[in-house]
Amino acid sequence: MRVIVQEDAFDGGAELNAFTAAQSNMGAIVSFTGIVRDVAAGLKQMDIEHYPGMTERALEQIAADAMTRWDLGDVLVIHRYGPLHPDEPIMMVATASKHRKDAFEAADFLMDFLKSRAPFWKKEQTFASNDWVASKQEDEDALKRW
Amino acid sequence: MDVLYFAWVRERIGLPKETVETKAATVIELVEELRAREERYALAFSDLSALRVAVDQDLTDFDAPINGAREVAFFPPMTGG
């Protein structure tokens, strides 16, 4: 299990290859990469603030919960902070399991909890405004699936 | 104890962190003390349903005890992922 919180960009393909190469006898690897999307008003920059210390603790707890709930060989979580631009990767998760269902479900679970239980806050600087991204009720509701 | 603010809470109060001498036994008692300080605090803490709190880096509720806590952090609902 590996949790990385960093400002620098990461190479999702290289990370996935390294994660895959580190496994043995895992029949399924699932990965998800989140990318900064442009917005209608034109996104200049997205700033991600986080709570150093708590961020790592929260991500490690979420990853450990996934390892407990599903039959997983390994979990990788990478989440960036600082200034980001459209089309840059924000975060990725990868799961390794003997079986496809566990790998998919655990990745989905990790994403739902990263959205609203890890202390990150996004601020969008567009050509029209500079606003904190509001949390969505649907993201909160998504946690009830688990 | 250290009191930390993030995102728009930090912007409204105007600082990311401060050391507070308090006799508050719970988070809500600490909030009441802060609200009474200045308008910017009263404004930041005007709607607690829009805020989340962590005591010693664990998410908790506003009625949670803070005796012996090292740090209390206030922030809006998180928007990671």
gemmi code that builds the backbone of each chain (N, CA, C; Angstrom):
import gemmi

chains = {
    "A": [
        ("MET", (0.848, -1.191, 0.000), (0.000, 0.000, 0.000), (0.886, 1.244, 0.000)),
        ("ARG", (0.585, 2.158, -0.914), (1.411, 3.348, -1.034), (0.519, 4.563, -1.214)),
        ("VAL", (0.755, 5.602, -0.408), (0.004, 6.856, -0.500), (1.002, 7.986, -0.733)),
        ("ILE", (0.798, 8.741, -1.788), (1.727, 9.824, -2.130), (0.954, 11.122, -2.278)),
        ("VAL", (1.381, 12.162, -1.559), (0.786, 13.498, -1.678), (1.897, 14.398, -2.175)),
        ("GLN", (1.741, 14.977, -3.342), (2.839, 15.748, -3.917), (2.328, 16.913, -4.746)),
        ("GLU", (3.204, 17.920, -4.890), (2.855, 19.074, -5.714), (3.185, 18.798, -7.187)),
        ("ASP", (4.272, 18.067, -7.406), (4.742, 17.833, -8.774), (3.771, 16.987, -9.592)),
        ("ALA", (3.826, 17.168, -10.905), (3.055, 16.323, -11.811), (3.588, 14.895, -11.720)),
        ("PHE", (2.755, 13.941, -12.114), (3.229, 12.555, -12.162), (2.856, 11.972, -13.522)),
        ("ASP", (3.579, 10.909, -13.884), (3.330, 10.217, -15.143), (2.455, 9.005, -14.829)),
        ("GLY", (1.163, 9.123, -15.129), (0.210, 8.063, -14.776), (0.576, 6.724, -15.403)),
        ("GLY", (1.038, 6.756, -16.651), (1.411, 5.514, -17.327), (2.583, 4.833, -16.649)),
        ("ALA", (3.602, 5.629, -16.310), (4.791, 5.076, -15.650), (4.437, 4.547, -14.259)),
        ("GLU", (3.571, 5.281, -13.550), (3.164, 4.835, -12.210), (2.412, 3.502, -12.295)),
        ("LEU", (1.523, 3.410, -13.294), (0.744, 2.178, -13.441), (1.644, 1.003, -13.819)),
        ("ASN", (2.610, 1.254, -14.708), (3.545, 0.183, -15.084), (4.350, -0.301, -13.883)),
        ("ALA", (4.818, 0.652, -13.066), (5.611, 0.284, -11.893), (4.762, -0.483, -10.886)),
        ("PHE", (3.516, -0.027, -10.713), (2.585, -0.690, -9.789), (2.331, -2.124, -10.258)),
        ("THR", (2.099, -2.267, -11.558), (1.808, -3.585, -12.130), (3.018, -4.515, -11.986)),
        ("ALA", (4.216, -3.972, -12.264), (5.434, -4.779, -12.204), (5.734, -5.247, -10.784)),
        ("ALA", (5.245, -4.499, -9.784), (5.541, -4.838, -8.391), (4.640, -5.961, -7.856)),
        ("GLN", (3.615, -6.353, -8.609), (2.678, -7.376, -8.124), (3.130, -8.772, -8.558)),
        ("SER", (2.635, -9.761, -7.824), (2.819, -11.121, -8.325), (1.528, -11.900, -8.092)),
        ("ASN", (1.148, -12.657, -9.085), (-0.069, -13.481, -9.043), (-1.343, -12.680, -8.803)),
        ("MET", (-1.385, -11.463, -9.306), (-2.606, -10.661, -9.250), (-3.265, -10.741, -10.630)),
        ("GLY", (-4.509, -11.176, -10.676), (-5.176, -11.354, -11.965), (-5.803, -10.084, -12.508)),
        ("ALA", (-5.912, -9.049, -11.661), (-6.631, -7.840, -12.077), (-5.975, -6.583, -11.526)),
        ("ILE", (-5.726, -5.637, -12.397), (-5.245, -4.311, -11.987), (-6.235, -3.297, -12.532)),
        ("VAL", (-6.757, -2.437, -11.655), (-7.656, -1.368, -12.091), (-7.021, -0.043, -11.719)),
        ("SER", (-7.084, 0.943, -12.619), (-6.581, 2.270, -12.251), (-7.555, 3.350, -12.716)),
        ("PHE", (-7.540, 4.447, -11.986), (-8.339, 5.616, -12.351), (-7.422, 6.829, -12.234)),
        ("THR", (-7.459, 7.700, -13.249), (-6.700, 8.950, -13.189), (-7.662, 10.112, -13.346)),
        ("GLY", (-7.610, 11.063, -12.429), (-8.441, 12.263, -12.501), (-7.654, 13.370, -13.182)),
        ("ILE", (-8.290, 14.054, -14.128), (-7.625, 15.095, -14.929), (-8.348, 16.425, -14.720)),
        ("VAL", (-7.604, 17.513, -14.700), (-8.218, 18.843, -14.572), (-9.007, 19.140, -15.850)),
        ("ARG", (-10.293, 19.430, -15.671), (-11.168, 19.756, -16.807), (-11.260, 21.262, -16.981)),
        ("ASP", (-11.430, 21.690, -18.211), (-11.696, 23.108, -18.472), (-13.149, 23.390, -18.076)),
        ("VAL", (-13.479, 24.645, -17.857), (-14.865, 25.016, -17.520), (-15.363, 26.030, -18.551)),
        ("ALA", (-16.676, 26.292, -18.519), (-17.297, 27.140, -19.535), (-16.622, 28.510, -19.639)),
        ("ALA", (-16.306, 29.100, -18.475), (-15.724, 30.444, -18.481), (-14.242, 30.451, -18.868)),
        ("GLY", (-13.656, 29.248, -19.002), (-12.239, 29.153, -19.337), (-11.406, 29.075, -18.064)),
        ("LEU", (-10.816, 27.923, -17.815), (-10.047, 27.734, -16.578), (-8.603, 28.180, -16.780)),
        ("LYS", (-8.183, 29.161, -15.972), (-6.787, 29.587, -16.019), (-5.929, 28.649, -15.179)),
        ("GLN", (-6.445, 28.353, -13.994), (-5.674, 27.557, -13.038), (-6.597, 26.977, -11.984)),
        ("MET", (-6.289, 25.778, -11.536), (-6.993, 25.220, -10.380), (-5.988, 25.101, -9.243)),
        ("ASP", (-6.322, 25.687, -8.104), (-5.438, 25.597, -6.942), (-6.015, 24.591, -5.964)),
        ("ILE", (-5.209, 23.637, -5.584), (-5.662, 22.655, -4.597), (-4.921, 22.895, -3.288)),
        ("GLU", (-5.720, 23.216, -2.262), (-5.171, 23.405, -0.912), (-5.368, 22.090, -0.157)),
        ("HIS", (-4.481, 21.784, 0.755), (-4.710, 20.578, 1.569), (-4.211, 20.809, 2.985)),
        ("TYR", (-4.422, 19.825, 3.829), (-4.103, 19.920, 5.250), (-2.945, 18.953, 5.499)),
        ("PRO", (-1.680, 19.453, 5.362), (-0.523, 18.566, 5.509), (-0.590, 17.806, 6.841)),
        ("GLY", (-0.314, 16.553, 6.793), (-0.406, 15.730, 8.005), (-1.725, 14.975, 8.012)),
        ("MET", (-2.823, 15.723, 8.072), (-4.129, 15.061, 8.055), (-4.384, 14.404, 6.697)),
        ("THR", (-3.905, 15.043, 5.630), (-4.135, 14.483, 4.287), (-3.562, 13.071, 4.199)),
        ("GLU", (-2.298, 12.925, 4.603), (-1.651, 11.619, 4.535), (-2.377, 10.603, 5.425)),
        ("ARG", (-2.734, 11.048, 6.639), (-3.461, 10.153, 7.568), (-4.773, 9.684, 6.976)),
        ("ALA", (-5.545, 10.642, 6.408), (-6.861, 10.316, 5.868), (-6.736, 9.368, 4.676)),
        ("LEU", (-5.773, 9.639, 3.791), (-5.609, 8.777, 2.613), (-5.158, 7.376, 3.022)),
        ("GLU", (-4.252, 7.310, 4.000), (-3.795, 5.997, 4.457), (-4.937, 5.211, 5.091)),
        ("GLN", (-5.803, 5.912, 5.826), (-6.950, 5.245, 6.453), (-7.926, 4.726, 5.397)),
        ("ILE", (-8.186, 5.552, 4.364), (-9.103, 5.147, 3.295), (-8.533, 3.940, 2.538)),
        ("ALA", (-7.232, 3.985, 2.246), (-6.585, 2.868, 1.546), (-6.602, 1.609, 2.410)),
        ("ALA", (-6.357, 1.770, 3.718), (-6.369, 0.614, 4.624), (-7.778, 0.021, 4.716)),
        ("ASP", (-8.797, 0.895, 4.719), (-10.186, 0.406, 4.743), (-10.476, -0.434, 3.499)),
        ("ALA", (-9.982, 0.019, 2.343), (-10.190, -0.724, 1.094), (-9.513, -2.091, 1.169)),
        ("MET", (-8.279, -2.124, 1.731), (-7.544, -3.391, 1.852), (-8.293, -4.375, 2.759)),
        ("THR", (-8.994, -3.824, 3.766), (-9.742, -4.675, 4.692), (-11.021, -5.211, 4.055)),
        ("ARG", (-11.690, -4.329, 3.286), (-13.005, -4.707, 2.758), (-12.951, -5.611, 1.545)),
        ("TRP", (-11.886, -5.472, 0.736), (-11.786, -6.286, -0.480), (-10.526, -7.128, -0.451)),
        ("ASP", (-10.516, -8.155, -1.280), (-9.367, -9.050, -1.371), (-8.351, -8.410, -2.315)),
        ("LEU", (-7.503, -7.560, -1.748), (-6.557, -6.808, -2.562), (-5.119, -7.198, -2.245)),
        ("GLY", (-4.271, -7.203, -3.279), (-2.848, -7.410, -3.059), (-2.151, -6.097, -2.764)),
        ("ASP", (-2.661, -5.007, -3.350), (-1.968, -3.729, -3.198), (-2.898, -2.572, -3.585)),
        ("VAL", (-2.574, -1.393, -3.050), (-3.307, -0.160, -3.383), (-2.299, 0.969, -3.570)),
        ("LEU", (-2.520, 1.789, -4.573), (-1.710, 2.993, -4.792), (-2.643, 4.196, -4.848)),
        ("VAL", (-2.299, 5.246, -4.096), (-3.045, 6.506, -4.171), (-2.038, 7.643, -4.363)),
        ("ILE", (-2.222, 8.434, -5.412), (-1.405, 9.646, -5.616), (-2.370, 10.819, -5.704)),
        ("HIS", (-2.130, 11.874, -4.944), (-2.990, 13.066, -5.030), (-2.094, 14.297, -4.990)),
        ("ARG", (-2.331, 15.208, -5.942), (-1.520, 16.429, -5.998), (-2.183, 17.581, -5.257)),
        ("TYR", (-1.367, 18.598, -4.966), (-1.884, 19.861, -4.441), (-1.127, 20.974, -5.161)),
        ("GLY", (-1.511, 22.225, -4.890), (-0.834, 23.357, -5.523), (-1.529, 23.766, -6.806)),
        ("PRO", (-0.855, 24.590, -7.632), (-1.482, 25.075, -8.861), (-1.475, 24.010, -9.960)),
        ("LEU", (-2.652, 23.791, -10.575), (-2.770, 22.830, -11.667), (-3.463, 23.496, -12.850)),
        ("HIS", (-3.262, 22.925, -14.024), (-3.825, 23.507, -15.244), (-4.628, 22.465, -16.010)),
        ("PRO", (-5.527, 22.929, -16.906), (-6.360, 21.986, -17.658), (-5.512, 20.901, -18.321)),
        ("ASP", (-6.043, 19.687, -18.287), (-5.440, 18.492, -18.886), (-4.284, 17.905, -18.080)),
        ("GLU", (-3.979, 18.501, -16.931), (-2.959, 17.883, -16.071), (-3.626, 16.851, -15.167)),
        ("PRO", (-2.905, 15.767, -14.822), (-3.458, 14.799, -13.873), (-3.520, 15.399, -12.459)),
        ("ILE", (-4.657, 15.166, -11.769), (-4.799, 15.613, -10.374), (-4.422, 14.474, -9.432)),
        ("MET", (-4.933, 13.303, -9.728), (-4.757, 12.188, -8.798), (-4.919, 10.868, -9.538)),
        ("MET", (-4.441, 9.808, -8.911), (-4.759, 8.485, -9.449), (-4.861, 7.464, -8.336)),
        ("VAL", (-5.653, 6.436, -8.582), (-5.672, 5.285, -7.683), (-5.445, 4.045, -8.547)),
        ("ALA", (-4.825, 3.055, -7.954), (-4.700, 1.757, -8.624), (-4.905, 0.674, -7.581)),
        ("THR", (-5.558, -0.387, -7.992), (-5.787, -1.515, -7.091), (-5.353, -2.793, -7.795)),
        ("ALA", (-4.820, -3.708, -7.032), (-4.435, -5.016, -7.572), (-5.153, -6.088, -6.771)),
        ("SER", (-5.752, -7.034, -7.489), (-6.480, -8.110, -6.822), (-6.349, -9.382, -7.642)),
        ("LYS", (-6.669, -10.497, -7.022), (-6.732, -11.743, -7.792), (-7.905, -11.664, -8.762)),
        ("HIS", (-8.933, -10.887, -8.374), (-10.175, -10.901, -9.152), (-10.616, -9.501, -9.562)),
        ("ARG", (-11.223, -9.428, -10.736), (-11.665, -8.171, -11.332), (-12.636, -7.392, -10.435)),
        ("LYS", (-13.634, -8.091, -9.866), (-14.687, -7.407, -9.111), (-14.105, -6.649, -7.917)),
        ("ASP", (-13.223, -7.301, -7.188), (-12.609, -6.642, -6.031), (-11.799, -5.423, -6.463)),
        ("ALA", (-11.065, -5.567, -7.566), (-10.214, -4.452, -8.027), (-11.068, -3.258, -8.447)),
        ("PHE", (-12.149, -3.531, -9.202), (-13.029, -2.442, -9.637), (-13.745, -1.780, -8.457)),
        ("GLU", (-14.353, -2.591, -7.610), (-15.130, -2.032, -6.498), (-14.251, -1.223, -5.553)),
        ("ALA", (-13.070, -1.746, -5.260), (-12.174, -1.035, -4.333), (-11.733, 0.300, -4.931)),
        ("ALA", (-11.474, 0.344, -6.252), (-11.074, 1.597, -6.901), (-12.219, 2.612, -6.828)),
        ("ASP", (-13.435, 2.146, -7.034), (-14.623, 2.997, -6.976), (-14.813, 3.558, -5.556)),
        ("PHE", (-14.653, 2.690, -4.566), (-14.733, 3.072, -3.149), (-13.678, 4.132, -2.821)),
        ("LEU", (-12.440, 3.887, -3.265), (-11.352, 4.847, -2.999), (-11.701, 6.214, -3.572)),
        ("MET", (-12.227, 6.252, -4.790), (-12.567, 7.520, -5.430), (-13.658, 8.260, -4.667)),
        ("ASP", (-14.698, 7.503, -4.255), (-15.796, 8.144, -3.516), (-15.296, 8.780, -2.222)),
        ("PHE", (-14.410, 8.087, -1.517), (-13.942, 8.623, -0.235), (-12.890, 9.726, -0.412)),
        ("LEU", (-12.101, 9.620, -1.479), (-11.128, 10.694, -1.751), (-11.829, 12.019, -2.039)),
        ("LYS", (-12.992, 11.931, -2.695), (-13.755, 13.127, -3.064), (-14.173, 13.947, -1.858)),
        ("SER", (-14.674, 13.256, -0.822), (-15.285, 14.034, 0.261), (-14.802, 13.710, 1.666)),
        ("ARG", (-13.769, 12.847, 1.799), (-13.244, 12.563, 3.131), (-11.739, 12.789, 3.253)),
        ("ALA", (-11.125, 13.261, 2.190), (-9.698, 13.616, 2.275), (-9.624, 15.140, 2.224)),
        ("PRO", (-8.817, 15.756, 3.102), (-8.848, 17.221, 3.235), (-8.145, 17.972, 2.110)),
        ("PHE", (-8.832, 18.009, 0.979), (-8.403, 18.813, -0.177), (-9.518, 19.792, -0.504)),
        ("TRP", (-9.141, 20.979, -0.957), (-10.127, 21.979, -1.389), (-9.657, 22.578, -2.700)),
        ("LYS", (-10.575, 22.583, -3.676), (-10.241, 23.093, -5.004), (-10.748, 24.508, -5.187)),
        ("LYS", (-9.914, 25.346, -5.782), (-10.342, 26.700, -6.132), (-10.088, 26.888, -7.625)),
        ("GLU", (-11.119, 27.334, -8.333), (-11.002, 27.526, -9.777), (-10.803, 28.998, -10.116)),
        ("GLN", (-9.680, 29.298, -10.756), (-9.464, 30.644, -11.301), (-9.849, 30.593, -12.765)),
        ("THR", (-10.970, 31.220, -13.092), (-11.376, 31.263, -14.496), (-11.148, 32.678, -15.012)),
        ("PHE", (-11.500, 32.911, -16.289), (-11.354, 34.263, -16.829), (-12.457, 35.170, -16.307)),
        ("ALA", (-13.460, 34.573, -15.603), (-14.584, 35.360, -15.084), (-14.572, 35.485, -13.563)),
        ("SER", (-14.009, 34.508, -12.866), (-14.114, 34.523, -11.404), (-13.005, 33.698, -10.763)),
        ("ASN", (-13.035, 33.685, -9.446), (-12.032, 32.978, -8.667), (-12.758, 32.391, -7.458)),
        ("ASP", (-13.261, 31.173, -7.604), (-14.169, 30.625, -6.588), (-13.766, 29.245, -6.092)),
        ("TRP", (-14.051, 29.028, -4.810), (-13.882, 27.689, -4.251), (-14.939, 26.781, -4.861)),
        ("VAL", (-14.545, 25.570, -5.188), (-15.490, 24.594, -5.731), (-16.363, 24.097, -4.583)),
        ("ALA", (-17.683, 24.170, -4.784), (-18.605, 23.714, -3.739), (-18.682, 22.192, -3.744)),
        ("SER", (-18.830, 21.624, -2.551), (-19.015, 20.170, -2.481), (-20.401, 19.847, -3.027)),
        ("LYS", (-20.549, 18.641, -3.539), (-21.835, 18.251, -4.125), (-22.530, 17.230, -3.231)),
        ("GLN", (-23.855, 17.396, -3.115), (-24.643, 16.448, -2.325), (-24.483, 15.035, -2.890)),
        ("GLU", (-24.388, 14.932, -4.233), (-24.287, 13.593, -4.834), (-22.991, 12.891, -4.406)),
        ("ASP", (-21.933, 13.674, -4.133), (-20.690, 13.055, -3.656), (-20.854, 12.527, -2.232)),
        ("GLU", (-21.617, 13.277, -1.431), (-21.896, 12.838, -0.057), (-22.793, 11.589, -0.100)),
        ("ASP", (-23.811, 11.632, -0.971), (-24.727, 10.493, -1.101), (-23.997, 9.239, -1.576)),
        ("ALA", (-22.954, 9.445, -2.411), (-22.226, 8.303, -2.977), (-21.590, 7.440, -1.884)),
        ("LEU", (-21.269, 8.064, -0.736), (-20.630, 7.306, 0.350), (-21.573, 6.273, 0.937)),
        ("LYS", (-22.884, 6.533, 0.818), (-23.870, 5.605, 1.410), (-23.913, 4.275, 0.671)),
        ("ARG", (-23.367, 4.261, -0.565), (-23.316, 2.992, -1.312), (-22.461, 1.965, -0.599)),
        ("TRP", (-21.522, 2.455, 0.189), (-20.555, 1.547, 0.812), (-20.924, 1.260, 2.238)),
    ],
    "B": [
        ("MET", (-3.806, 25.812, 22.348), (-3.819, 24.861, 21.239), (-3.738, 25.626, 19.919)),
        ("ASP", (-3.356, 24.904, 18.870), (-3.314, 25.526, 17.545), (-4.695, 25.402, 16.896)),
        ("VAL", (-5.153, 26.506, 16.299), (-6.401, 26.478, 15.543), (-6.051, 26.775, 14.092)),
        ("LEU", (-6.475, 25.886, 13.194), (-6.134, 26.005, 11.775), (-7.387, 26.270, 10.948)),
        ("TYR", (-7.206, 27.040, 9.884), (-8.310, 27.353, 8.978), (-7.880, 27.046, 7.548)),
        ("PHE", (-8.810, 26.487, 6.785), (-8.501, 26.168, 5.384), (-9.555, 26.730, 4.439)),
        ("ALA", (-9.126, 26.889, 3.185), (-9.992, 27.325, 2.070), (-10.682, 28.650, 2.414)),
        ("TRP", (-12.004, 28.777, 2.173), (-12.617, 30.100, 2.389), (-12.690, 30.486, 3.855)),
        ("VAL", (-12.586, 29.522, 4.756), (-12.572, 29.857, 6.191), (-11.276, 30.634, 6.492)),
        ("ARG", (-10.178, 30.137, 5.935), (-8.880, 30.826, 6.070), (-8.956, 32.235, 5.470)),
        ("GLU", (-9.562, 32.350, 4.304), (-9.645, 33.657, 3.652), (-10.494, 34.638, 4.456)),
        ("ARG", (-11.630, 34.145, 4.999), (-12.512, 35.053, 5.751), (-11.880, 35.509, 7.054)),
        ("ILE", (-11.181, 34.582, 7.717), (-10.572, 34.952, 8.995), (-9.254, 35.702, 8.756)),
        ("GLY", (-8.607, 35.403, 7.642), (-7.426, 36.175, 7.262), (-6.112, 35.590, 7.741)),
        ("LEU", (-6.155, 34.377, 8.264), (-4.902, 33.713, 8.623), (-5.087, 32.197, 8.619)),
        ("PRO", (-3.976, 31.459, 8.379), (-4.101, 30.006, 8.263), (-4.050, 29.276, 9.603)),
        ("LYS", (-3.453, 29.941, 10.599), (-3.205, 29.225, 11.856), (-2.962, 30.233, 12.962)),
        ("GLU", (-3.442, 29.915, 14.148), (-3.132, 30.761, 15.299), (-3.138, 29.905, 16.561)),
        ("THR", (-2.433, 30.394, 17.560), (-2.428, 29.695, 18.842), (-3.445, 30.370, 19.745)),
        ("VAL", (-4.338, 29.567, 20.325), (-5.449, 30.103, 21.109), (-5.369, 29.553, 22.529)),
        ("GLU", (-5.484, 30.475, 23.489), (-5.603, 30.048, 24.890), (-7.087, 29.918, 25.180)),
        ("THR", (-7.532, 28.732, 25.529), (-8.971, 28.553, 25.712), (-9.271, 27.588, 26.854)),
        ("LYS", (-10.433, 27.819, 27.469), (-10.920, 26.878, 28.467), (-12.085, 26.077, 27.907)),
        ("ALA", (-12.346, 26.240, 26.620), (-13.465, 25.540, 25.979), (-13.296, 24.028, 26.127)),
        ("ALA", (-14.406, 23.362, 26.469), (-14.352, 21.915, 26.651), (-14.737, 21.172, 25.375)),
        ("THR", (-15.464, 21.866, 24.494), (-15.910, 21.219, 23.257), (-15.634, 22.146, 22.076)),
        ("VAL", (-15.753, 21.598, 20.882), (-15.554, 22.398, 19.671), (-16.528, 23.572, 19.653)),
        ("ILE", (-17.797, 23.325, 19.957), (-18.786, 24.395, 19.853), (-18.488, 25.520, 20.857)),
        ("GLU", (-17.955, 25.169, 22.021), (-17.570, 26.220, 22.976), (-16.411, 27.059, 22.431)),
        ("LEU", (-15.492, 26.411, 21.731), (-14.392, 27.136, 21.093), (-14.933, 28.060, 19.995)),
        ("VAL", (-15.894, 27.538, 19.222), (-16.512, 28.352, 18.163), (-17.166, 29.592, 18.769)),
        ("GLU", (-17.883, 29.427, 19.883), (-18.547, 30.570, 20.544), (-17.511, 31.617, 20.978)),
        ("GLU", (-16.395, 31.155, 21.520), (-15.327, 32.088, 21.918), (-14.780, 32.855, 20.720)),
        ("LEU", (-14.561, 32.136, 19.627), (-14.006, 32.773, 18.420), (-15.002, 33.763, 17.815)),
        ("ARG", (-16.276, 33.349, 17.783), (-17.330, 34.231, 17.236), (-17.393, 35.561, 17.975)),
        ("ALA", (-17.161, 35.502, 19.283), (-17.284, 36.701, 20.119), (-16.107, 37.663, 19.934)),
        ("ARG", (-15.037, 37.178, 19.303), (-13.823, 37.987, 19.157), (-14.005, 39.186, 18.242)),
        ("GLU", (-14.375, 38.887, 16.992), (-14.416, 39.929, 15.955), (-15.424, 39.518, 14.894)),
        ("GLU", (-15.820, 40.525, 14.118), (-16.810, 40.305, 13.061), (-16.370, 39.229, 12.061)),
        ("ARG", (-15.068, 39.236, 11.701), (-14.611, 38.271, 10.683), (-14.777, 36.828, 11.164)),
        ("TYR", (-14.619, 36.613, 12.481), (-14.836, 35.269, 13.021), (-16.330, 34.948, 13.020)),
        ("ALA", (-17.141, 35.919, 13.451), (-18.595, 35.718, 13.493), (-19.104, 35.364, 12.097)),
        ("LEU", (-18.531, 36.040, 11.089), (-18.931, 35.798, 9.698), (-18.505, 34.390, 9.252)),
        ("ALA", (-17.269, 34.028, 9.541), (-16.758, 32.716, 9.116), (-17.537, 31.575, 9.770)),
        ("PHE", (-17.984, 31.810, 11.011), (-18.678, 30.743, 11.748), (-20.195, 30.948, 11.791)),
        ("SER", (-20.719, 31.757, 10.838), (-22.159, 32.070, 10.901), (-23.040, 30.871, 10.567)),
        ("ASP", (-22.557, 29.963, 9.704), (-23.380, 28.802, 9.334), (-22.554, 27.528, 9.521)),
        ("LEU", (-22.747, 26.873, 10.661), (-21.926, 25.700, 10.970), (-22.228, 24.523, 10.046)),
        ("SER", (-23.412, 24.538, 9.401), (-23.726, 23.437, 8.485), (-22.807, 23.479, 7.254)),
        ("ALA", (-22.180, 24.644, 7.018), (-21.271, 24.792, 5.877), (-19.831, 24.486, 6.277)),
        ("LEU", (-19.621, 24.062, 7.520), (-18.262, 23.826, 8.022), (-18.066, 22.397, 8.501)),
        ("ARG", (-16.834, 21.970, 8.443), (-16.431, 20.684, 9.011), (-15.313, 20.979, 10.005)),
        ("VAL", (-15.113, 20.036, 10.946), (-14.075, 20.243, 11.953), (-13.267, 18.961, 12.149)),
        ("ALA", (-11.969, 19.145, 12.367), (-11.102, 18.022, 12.720), (-10.391, 18.355, 14.021)),
        ("VAL", (-10.358, 17.393, 14.943), (-9.617, 17.553, 16.187), (-8.433, 16.589, 16.125)),
        ("ASP", (-7.237, 17.142, 16.266), (-6.007, 16.356, 16.109), (-6.038, 15.520, 14.834)),
        ("GLN", (-6.466, 16.149, 13.753), (-6.441, 15.593, 12.401), (-7.424, 14.456, 12.170)),
        ("ASP", (-8.424, 14.315, 13.053), (-9.504, 13.367, 12.796), (-10.799, 14.142, 12.646)),
        ("LEU", (-11.560, 13.853, 11.589), (-12.859, 14.500, 11.402), (-13.758, 14.170, 12.574)),
        ("THR", (-14.500, 15.167, 13.051), (-15.377, 14.907, 14.184), (-16.568, 15.858, 14.133)),
        ("ASP", (-17.334, 15.928, 15.230), (-18.532, 16.775, 15.280), (-18.265, 18.004, 16.137)),
        ("PHE", (-19.185, 18.976, 16.031), (-19.013, 20.207, 16.788), (-19.205, 20.021, 18.302)),
        ("ASP", (-19.829, 18.915, 18.694), (-19.978, 18.689, 20.145), (-18.838, 17.824, 20.703)),
        ("ALA", (-17.824, 17.564, 19.888), (-16.698, 16.735, 20.331), (-15.884, 17.455, 21.410)),
        ("PRO", (-15.342, 16.699, 22.378), (-14.493, 17.305, 23.409), (-13.141, 17.713, 22.830)),
        ("ILE", (-12.554, 18.778, 23.380), (-11.229, 19.209, 22.896), (-10.215, 19.307, 24.029)),
        ("ASN", (-10.565, 18.755, 25.195), (-9.609, 18.782, 26.302), (-8.347, 18.043, 25.898)),
        ("GLY", (-7.216, 18.692, 26.040), (-5.945, 18.037, 25.726), (-5.619, 17.987, 24.251)),
        ("ALA", (-6.505, 18.513, 23.401), (-6.234, 18.475, 21.958), (-5.074, 19.407, 21.622)),
        ("ARG", (-4.273, 19.015, 20.636), (-3.154, 19.849, 20.190), (-3.592, 20.800, 19.089)),
        ("GLU", (-4.465, 20.318, 18.201), (-4.918, 21.205, 17.134), (-6.357, 20.939, 16.723)),
        ("VAL", (-7.041, 22.036, 16.424), (-8.420, 21.977, 15.945), (-8.437, 22.714, 14.610)),
        ("ALA", (-9.032, 22.086, 13.588), (-9.047, 22.708, 12.261), (-10.475, 22.877, 11.767)),
        ("PHE", (-10.748, 24.034, 11.164), (-12.060, 24.329, 10.594), (-11.925, 24.521, 9.090)),
        ("PHE", (-12.866, 23.945, 8.347), (-12.794, 24.040, 6.875), (-14.149, 23.707, 6.267)),
        ("PRO", (-14.321, 24.081, 4.984), (-15.562, 23.705, 4.306), (-15.543, 22.224, 3.929)),
        ("PRO", (-16.691, 21.683, 3.491), (-16.694, 20.290, 3.026), (-15.602, 20.087, 1.975)),
        ("MET", (-14.974, 18.931, 2.029), (-13.789, 18.682, 1.205), (-14.153, 18.392, -0.251)),
        ("THR", (-13.257, 18.779, -1.138), (-13.492, 18.590, -2.577), (-12.250, 18.005, -3.248)),
        ("GLY", (-11.907, 16.793, -2.815), (-10.753, 16.131, -3.409), (-11.142, 15.347, -4.652)),
        ("GLY", (-10.225, 14.476, -5.052), (-10.490, 13.583, -6.175), (-10.310, 14.242, -7.520)),
    ],
}
model = gemmi.Model(1)
for chain_id, residues in chains.items():
    chain = gemmi.Chain(chain_id)
    for i, (resn, *xyz) in enumerate(residues, 1):
        res = gemmi.Residue()
        res.name, res.seqid = resn, gemmi.SeqId(i, " ")
        for name, pos in zip(("N", "CA", "C"), xyz):
            atom = gemmi.Atom()
            atom.name, atom.element = name, gemmi.Element(name[0])
            atom.pos, atom.b_iso = gemmi.Position(*pos), 0.0
            res.add_atom(atom)
        chain.add_residue(res)
    model.add_chain(chain)
structure = gemmi.Structure()
structure.add_model(model)
structure.setup_entities()
